Amino acid sequence: MIQKKKAPHCRARVIAFVALLVFGSGCVSARMSDHESDRLFRQGRYEEAATRLKSGLLSHGEHGRDALLYLLDIGLSYHSMGKYDESNKSFLKADKIAEIKDYTSLATEGASLLTGENLNDYKGEDFEKVLISTYLAMNFALMGNFEDALVEARRVNHKLYMMVSQGQRKYKQSAFARYISAIMYEAENNYNDAYIDYKHTRELVPEFPGLGQDLWRCAWQLRMHDEMEKWDNTFQLTASDHEKAKLAAPRSGKGEIVVFYENGISPQKRPNPAFRELPKFYPRANPVKFANIEIKDSGVVATAPLDDIESVAIQNLDEKYAGLIAKRIAGVAAKKAVGAGIGKATNSPLLGALTEIALFVSDQADIRSWNLLPKDLQVARVIVEPGTYSVQARPVGGAELPPKLIQVSAGKKVFVNFRYMP
């Protein structure tokens, strides 16, 4: 008799649970549905985008399931408008959240077998976590704080190393982080470490323009004659190349402008047509391949890519597919078991069947991602006389970007960034 009295209450609770699942499955990610912030960002109205994103973060909670996404795009908006301190504050919060959410409780993991990742807090893809440190390194370099920039550049490759060693991933080191750390080591007259990072860059992107001169210059500074000869032979360097290489050294009395060019837009997550419960990255239209950097009396220098975010995003997700599919298969068994258990507990096979259906309906692909990233990260370097310069970036095949005014001192390196959105 006691069980019969409790059955109606049990059924009521199950019906409420089923309704919650169905309702939750229809809840679109607040950040991913905020197309107005995306529009403002793509129009270069970064401050308006940041204001709207901050309002969204406050509305949906700093500990909400999309908090990481909001912080990432807020940081990127501030970075793009040149407010690097504010950008760092958002990225540091995002870095902390991403680290905490890496340690998912067993209860949360078990629950995701029944529902789906789209109803959980967003933890970030591996490559997104790495890019947090990449952007922190860029921000510090743009602020002239090379010490902290080097710390973050090293963290980029440390994160990648840990992902490879602990997660059995096939990730490569970041050529972009290696290259900018080499430049900053040079700026601090640490030619030994600069030489090591230039060599790592060559292993990752051997065709990057000017790398032969960079390697030869460090060998020259370190008086490594055998190494100088090796790079002469490897890159077929001429006397003219030697002179150009020496101009980047502090003793030349010239300065250098290092341009970060963030090109295009990263791929978009959508449900995989072959397995609708899983996400897949799809490239978005990116008509521009590179930009020409124009500085008065210094000619035109083309940017060249070092990190292909689009390819890395697609590759990283593809490598996780075996695990994702295995988890979904386990989820099928779990859902059926829960449905059968509820049918038995409530003496209602219909309610058990409805619960099972609701669990399957709630299990949708998680299509959240750091939505405003560039397709790739590029670099250009220009040697100049000391002075004040207007730096112009002209994406080839796209609209030119607003110029930026830069002050360059003798023997110093100054960083400047541009972002192109199609």
Secondary structure by P-SEA (a helix, b strand, c coil): cccccaaaaaaaaaaaaaaaaaaaaacccccccaaaaaaaaaacaaaaaaaaaaaaaaaacccccaaaaaaaaaaaaaaaacaaaaaaaaaaaaaaaaaaaccccaaaaaaaaacccccccccccaaaaaaaaaaaaaaaaaacaaaaaaaaaaaaaaaaaaaaacccccccccaaaaaaaaaaaaaacaaaaaaaaaaaaaaccccccaaaaaaaaaaaaacaaaaaaaaaaaccccaaaaaaaacccccccbbbbbbbbbcccccccccccccccbbbbbbccccccbbbbbcccccbbbbbbcccaaaaaaaaaaaaaaaaaaaaaaaaaaaaaaaaaaaaaaccaaaaaaaaaaaaaacccccccccccccbbbbbbbbbcccccbbbbbcccccccbbbbbbbcccbbbbbbbbbcc
